[in-house]
């Protein structure tokens, strides 16, 4: 039994947070495990978006006026509430998304790590900072950071809690209001998180949730926002970036990936196999930073491919709302069709299936086996296009340089993984890879979970970064206040311009030799 069996009151309570007076209809949310209805939320309109933005803006000035420590304390109380009531949201995540509980728990970890980090660092990141003035002792310069105002967030379905609220956490503690749209397939996890933030002391209305399709609400959200955070496909990201540019607002985006894992010739094969399982099949491969390409040296090819295929075949698929399953379901019929199309296309064009390769309707309508392919080549859908499912292709390479070149031969550069017995060797290889994050002897969680460091993509995998200093300062407007004392900048009236130029030339030469001058 779960918190929701035979009782939809809790889901109705969550949905009631969405204020949509103009919404003409409801959107049905499906249980991804069974394909049956789970609940429903309002189908918001552009007018609802405008009304939500106005409500958020009305609350924001009072929130921004509160001391940073007070805002941070809300995040710490939220952190504790998430841990205390995690079973509620673990059920929600599994039901609306379909993932295994062990992968749902990663979302709980992420939200708590992010909340604690920004609660403990926001005051330092946002404090006024002294900067060096043009005339050294005579020019006093201070850098301030003001909240943008209203931050728009558009998040996808694959990590409904993490992507539904973690990007809002630094925006909130920086003094902003938030207008957020979770994917229409997975709205309840984000609504649950907003409810807990208000229980933790966040002013009601500071975070406004609108529900509906991105094609209908994306442009209105951008029009109402002072900054936009978007996570989704590269194709949609290009459109969103153009719309944000037209509004002259800044944006940050995590987009698609065709991520690579490199097994180096000095790798421990057992550890590499275990890591590659997590890299490719966590969340049924529906993870922007999961791996879809694995490069294996010829010297390890036979051992790695055999052990990896055996390990994938042993993974347990499950629809249970507990920790017994190794992998859960895909989100929808549409996602299942994409996976089937990629695998069938590859097989029809000569690729071999080393493990998996079949849908599993006996478990649930959207289940598909963990699948390993070899012989995938250019011209196949699975070669360069993001599958976003439990499908990975193995490639045999003759040298480390060849593996690096092939890994980099992609339009994407989000998250790569390197496996080796020599960490320094792995770090040298990692520095040559064109990806925003590279994990050495880990699949993805080391870089993602290290929230003090920036996370984002190179090339067509995104713009900007989340996490760390950038992850909060991007939600602020930088302001420089320069106060001049005694002498103005420029030639005084009593000094001839040519004489001033000679004095400044000599001064610049002297300053270049002065220690500590920037």
HUFENCOR-V167169 format. One line per field, one symbol per residue. ss: DSSP state (H for helix, E for strand, - for the rest). psi: psi as a letter, one per 30 degrees, with the letter a starting at -180 (. if undefined). burial: 1 if it has 9 or more other ideal C-beta (glycine too) atoms within 8 Angstrom, else 0. A space follows every 10 residues. Layout:
ss = ???
psi = ???
burial = ???
This chain:
ss = --------HH HHHHH----- -----EEEEE ------EEEE EE---HHHHH HHHHHHHHHH HHHH---HHH HHHHHHHHHH HHHH-HHHHH HHHHHHH--- HHHHHHHHHH HHHHHHHHHH HHHHHH--EE E----HHHEE EEEEEEE--E EEEE------ -HHHHHHHHH HHH---EEEE E------HHH HHHHHHHHH- ------EEE- ---HHHHHHH HHHH--EEEE E--HHHHHHH HHHHHHH--E EEEE----EE EEE-----HH HHHHHHHHHH HHHHH----- EEEEEEEHHH HHHHHHHHHH HHH---E--- ------E--- --HHHHHHHH HHHHHHHH-- -EEEE---E- -------E-- EEEE------ HHHH------ EEEEEEE--H HHHHHHHH-- -EE-EEEEE- --HHHHHHHH ------EEEE ----HHHHH- ----E--EE- -EE--E-HHH HHH--EEEEE EEEE------ ------HHHH HHHHHHHHHH HH------
psi = klffkgjgee eeeefffjji fgkfalkkkk jfefglkeal lkjlleeeee eeeeeefffe eeeffkkeee eefeeeeeee eeeeheeefe eeeeefefll eeeefeeeee eeeeeeefef feeeeflkkk lklehcffjk kkkljkkedj kkkjlaffif eefffeffee eeffgllkjk jlkffifeee eeeeeeeeff gkkkfejkkk kakefefeee eefflflkkk kaleeeeeee eeeeeefhkl lkkkallikk kkjlfgljee eeeeefeeef gkhhgikegl kfkkkklefg eeeeeeeeee eeffkkkkgk hagfkfkbll eleeeeeeee eeeeeeefgf lkjfkbgkli ffelfgkkkk kkllgklkfk efefkkehah kkkkkklfle eeeeeeefil flidklkkkl fjeeeeeeee ffkikekkkk hleffeeefi ffkkkallbg glkalllaee feffglkkkk jkkkkdklkl klffkkeeee eeeeeeeeee eefkkfk.
burial = 0001000001 1101101111 0110001011 1110100110 1111110111 1110111011 0011000100 1111111110 1110110111 1111111111 1111111111 1111111110 1110110000 0010100110 1111101111 1111101111 1111111111 1111111111 1111111111 1111111101 0100111111 1101001101 1101101111 1101011001 1011001010 1111111111 1111001010 1111111111 1111111111 1111111001 1001101111 1110101110 0000111111 1100110111 1110111010 1011110001 0011111111 1111011001 1110011011 1111101001 0111011101 0111111111 0000111011 0010111111 1111111110 1001111111 1101111101 1111110001 0101000000 0000100001 0010000000 00000000
